[in-house]
């Protein structure tokens, strides 16, 4: 199968990463679903024409659909667990900065409606759509027919119906980027706004990529590559914020063809990414090879945690005594790529622990504070940033 850029359709790529086997799920699953964790190739490349970083060994649709089945695809819910509030509030601060008056707003993939509740409290006229069970549970907090429990598509809402359409942590999952943006334009008024929140590839590049590439994310955007995609679809960027870890965009729907200048592409230095990842892997191996470290905890049941367990041999894996996470809804579930049951952090109190490895790059300070509060000495805590 020949692959083409998901943004500009070019077929020339600069390869960055090629993993022969990686689990299609990361993080945790309920025990009854753990047999669905299969391993597939994961190849990440960069389009030489527009600079988009993307997968170039896309999984078949039926495989991807299985990943997103609502009963087993677990994302942290700020409403239920409190996890993830900080990043949503960062996005809301960016939204507020635009000084928009009361508007009719649609959020695509609104999940547990945490952001919509904030916007509703600010007297915006809010609507949302998402097929997840968490969305069903939150519909009662909104007027009838405001929240649809469906996947968004062109025609889900009337033409030119909204002043603003928001999609956070969604565009990186979309295979046909151009068709999706056309469907957004269908429901958006002329000169209406879109607000986008995606992982920031420039931050991934700084870290090195270990644990940050996985099958669910088809694309990895920089400001330049996302700007190129938006201009091609008639959107003009009004403001943006390059954050850690996410990139926020505010763009306007222009009812005209926009000039898209040729991008000066800076190819990702795959050797640098490889070296940064190798340094982290070597740090992990050194911890497990140390004879004084027989009782190791991995904290944060994340994609990075899944990546770490896939790197270790059986002798090294036997040193992992606990995998834990502050998200209470992960407790009792199985870490993908392993047989480890995720434990509540309280289980770590008064246990013999030699090292705790924090399996996160973006919530390190919060995790360290929570561990110290549990009585874990700071010299036992290891970070990979």
URFEN-V405648 format. One line per field, one symbol per residue. ss: DSSP state (H for helix, E for strand, L for the rest). A space follows every 50 residues. Layout:
ss=???
//
This chain:
ss=LLLLLLLLLLLLEEEEEEEEEEELLLLEELHHHHHHLLEEEEEEEEELLL LLEEELLLLLHHHHHHHLLLLLLLLLLHHHHLLLHHHHHHHHHHHHHLLL LLLEEEEELLLLLHHHHHHHHLLLEEEEELLLHHHHHHHHHLLLLLEELL LLLLLLLLLLLEEEEEEELLHHHLLLHHHHHHHHHHHEEEEEEEEEEEEE HHHHHHHLLLLLLLLLLLEEELHHHHHHHHHHLLEEEEEEEELLLEEEEE EEELLLLLLLLLLLLLLLLHHHHHHHHHHHHHHHHHHHHLLLLLLEEEEL LLHHHHHHHHHLLHHHHLLEEEEEELLHHHLLLEELLLLLEEEEHHHHLL LLLLEEEELLLLLHHHHHHHHHHLLLLHHHEELLL
//
